[in-house]
Amino acid sequence: MAQYIIPAIAAIIVALIEFRGTRERKRTEARAARRTQESRLSMDMMFSTSEMCDVLCVALQGGAINGNVEHAREEAAKAREAYKSFLRDQAATQVSKI
């Protein structure tokens, strides 16, 4: 009987270690997905800001504001709203975990 107890305990310990490893791996993958999405949104915001600055410089040099400025402002607003939506989703997810 004792010859079966030690292997059984070892098998249980290995199963627990595997379970914890799998759970941690899933958490890490979810965290990486959130970081990827946040990085993409952040790059969109930086690009729209850069585009808006460029368009404003051209408009100031020409002395007139044209349709490009409005387009750049709309793109910046879209990027800002997408980022805010992402932050709200992340906050809601964190609150629901509590």
N, C-alpha and C positions, 0 to 999 in steps of 0.2 A: 504494500500500500504506500509506503514512504517513497518508493521508487517513482511513483506517479505524481506525488505532490510537488516535488522540486521542478520538474519540467512544466507542470501546469502553472505554477507561480511564475516561472520564467516566461511562459507564453502570454500570460495576463499582463505582465510588465511590458513586454514588447508591444502588445496590442495597445496599451495605454500610451506608450511613447509614440507609436505611429498615429494614433488619434490626435494627440496634441500637435504633432508635426503637420498633419493635414490641415488642422484648424488654423494654425499659424500661417501656413502657406496660403490659404484662402484669404486671410486677412491682409497679407502682404500683397497679393494680387489685386484685391479691391482697393487698397491704398494706392498702388501704382496706377490703377485706372483713373482714380480721382485726380492724382497728380498730373497725369497726361492730359486730362480734360482741362484742368486749371491752367496748365502751361499753354495749351492751344488757345484758350480764351484770352489769356494774358498777352500772347503774341498778337492776336487779332486787335486787341486794344492798342498795343504799341504801334502796330502798322497803321491803324486808322489815325492815331495821333500824329504820326510822322507824315502821313498823307495830308492831313489837315494843315500842318505847319508849312509844308511845301506849297500847297495851294494858296495859303494866306500870304506867303512871301511873294509869289507870282502876282497875286491880286494887289498887294501893296506897291510892287514895282510898277505895275500898269496903272495904278491909281483908280482902279474900279473893281468892285466885287462882282463876280460873275456866277454862273450856275455851278461851277466847279466847287465853290465854297459851300454852297448849300448841299451838294452831293457829299462832300467830305464831312460836313456836320451830321448828315443823316447816317453815314457809315459809322461815325464815332458814337452816335447815340445807340445804334444797333449793337455795337460791340459792348458798350457800357451796360445796356439792358441784358444782354446775354450773360455777362459776367455777374450782374446782380442776381439774375435768376439762378445761376449756378450756386452762388453763395446762399441764397434762400433755401435751395434744395439740400445743400449740405447741412445747414443749420437745422432744418426740419428733420433730417435723418438723425442727427446727433440728439435732438430733443426726444425723438421717439425711442431712442435707446435707453433713456433714463427711466 
